[in-house]
Amino acid sequence: MTDLAVGTPVCVWDYYRQGWSEGFVVDEALPVGVRVRRLSDGQVVDRVFSGEEIMVDRRRQQVPGFDGTGRDRRQQGAPVPPDPGPGG
């Protein structure tokens, strides 16, 4: 399904806000998707996210040659996953 390693920082698609939410890392890679853990409290989210519902969070990567600075590296125009509907 995905080649994301455990511990990779990711953003997940938030259907309620209709946008990407940060503050997660890959906890488990499964054949059908990825299970993530919240950085804020260390809890594993009780949901498996498909490849369309996650993206690597590149914003916290260090800019080479500039100590202590970062740059927003999220993909502009990243595709919006389809709404799974009620109970999704």
FENMOQUI-V140796 format. One record per residue. N is the residue number from 0. RES is the residue in one letter. PHI is phi as a letter, one per 30 degrees, with the letter a starting at -180 (* if undefined). OMEGA is omega in whole degrees, 0 to 359 (* if undefined). D_LAST is the distance of its C-alpha to the last C-alpha in Angstrom with 1 decimal. Layout:
BEGIN
n:N res:RES phi:PHI omega:OMEGA d_last:D_LAST
n:N res:RES phi:PHI omega:OMEGA d_last:D_LAST
END
This chain:
BEGIN
n:0 res:M phi:* omega:182 d_last:18.9
n:1 res:T phi:b omega:180 d_last:20.2
n:2 res:D phi:c omega:179 d_last:23.5
n:3 res:L phi:d omega:180 d_last:22.7
n:4 res:A phi:d omega:175 d_last:24.9
n:5 res:V phi:e omega:181 d_last:24.1
n:6 res:G phi:j omega:179 d_last:25.0
n:7 res:T phi:d omega:177 d_last:24.2
n:8 res:P phi:d omega:181 d_last:23.2
n:9 res:V phi:b omega:169 d_last:19.9
n:10 res:C phi:c omega:178 d_last:18.0
n:11 res:V phi:c omega:180 d_last:14.2
n:12 res:W phi:d omega:179 d_last:12.3
n:13 res:D phi:c omega:183 d_last:11.5
n:14 res:Y phi:d omega:180 d_last:9.5
n:15 res:Y phi:d omega:181 d_last:11.4
n:16 res:R phi:d omega:183 d_last:14.7
n:17 res:Q phi:h omega:179 d_last:14.1
n:18 res:G phi:a omega:180 d_last:16.0
n:19 res:W phi:d omega:177 d_last:16.6
n:20 res:S phi:c omega:181 d_last:17.0
n:21 res:E phi:c omega:173 d_last:19.8
n:22 res:G phi:j omega:180 d_last:21.1
n:23 res:F phi:b omega:171 d_last:19.4
n:24 res:V phi:b omega:177 d_last:21.0
n:25 res:V phi:d omega:178 d_last:20.0
n:26 res:D phi:c omega:183 d_last:20.4
n:27 res:E phi:a omega:175 d_last:19.8
n:28 res:A phi:c omega:182 d_last:19.5
n:29 res:L phi:c omega:178 d_last:18.0
n:30 res:P phi:e omega:184 d_last:18.5
n:31 res:V phi:c omega:182 d_last:14.8
n:32 res:G phi:l omega:184 d_last:14.1
n:33 res:V phi:b omega:172 d_last:15.2
n:34 res:R phi:c omega:184 d_last:15.0
n:35 res:V phi:c omega:177 d_last:16.4
n:36 res:R phi:c omega:177 d_last:18.7
n:37 res:R phi:d omega:178 d_last:19.4
n:38 res:L phi:d omega:185 d_last:23.0
n:39 res:S phi:d omega:183 d_last:23.5
n:40 res:D phi:b omega:177 d_last:23.5
n:41 res:G phi:i omega:182 d_last:23.1
n:42 res:Q phi:d omega:175 d_last:20.0
n:43 res:V phi:d omega:180 d_last:17.7
n:44 res:V phi:d omega:183 d_last:14.0
n:45 res:D phi:d omega:180 d_last:12.2
n:46 res:R phi:a omega:176 d_last:9.5
n:47 res:V phi:c omega:181 d_last:10.6
n:48 res:F phi:c omega:177 d_last:10.5
n:49 res:S phi:d omega:179 d_last:11.6
n:50 res:G phi:d omega:179 d_last:14.9
n:51 res:E phi:d omega:186 d_last:13.8
n:52 res:E phi:c omega:178 d_last:11.9
n:53 res:I phi:b omega:170 d_last:15.1
n:54 res:M phi:b omega:180 d_last:18.8
n:55 res:V phi:d omega:178 d_last:21.9
n:56 res:D phi:d omega:183 d_last:23.2
n:57 res:R phi:c omega:185 d_last:26.7
n:58 res:R phi:d omega:183 d_last:27.9
n:59 res:R phi:c omega:179 d_last:29.4
n:60 res:Q phi:d omega:181 d_last:31.6
n:61 res:Q phi:d omega:174 d_last:35.3
n:62 res:V phi:d omega:182 d_last:37.2
n:63 res:P phi:e omega:177 d_last:40.1
n:64 res:G phi:i omega:181 d_last:43.4
n:65 res:F phi:b omega:181 d_last:42.1
n:66 res:D phi:d omega:174 d_last:41.9
n:67 res:G phi:i omega:179 d_last:39.5
n:68 res:T phi:b omega:177 d_last:37.7
n:69 res:G phi:b omega:180 d_last:34.4
n:70 res:R phi:b omega:179 d_last:32.9
n:71 res:D phi:d omega:183 d_last:29.5
n:72 res:R phi:c omega:176 d_last:28.6
n:73 res:R phi:d omega:181 d_last:25.1
n:74 res:Q phi:d omega:176 d_last:24.9
n:75 res:Q phi:d omega:179 d_last:25.7
n:76 res:G phi:i omega:178 d_last:23.7
n:77 res:A phi:e omega:183 d_last:20.9
n:78 res:P phi:d omega:179 d_last:18.4
n:79 res:V phi:c omega:180 d_last:15.4
n:80 res:P phi:d omega:177 d_last:12.2
n:81 res:P phi:d omega:179 d_last:10.6
n:82 res:D phi:d omega:182 d_last:8.0
n:83 res:P phi:d omega:180 d_last:4.9
n:84 res:G phi:i omega:181 d_last:5.6
n:85 res:P phi:e omega:177 d_last:5.5
n:86 res:G phi:i omega:185 d_last:3.8
n:87 res:G phi:d omega:* d_last:0.0
END
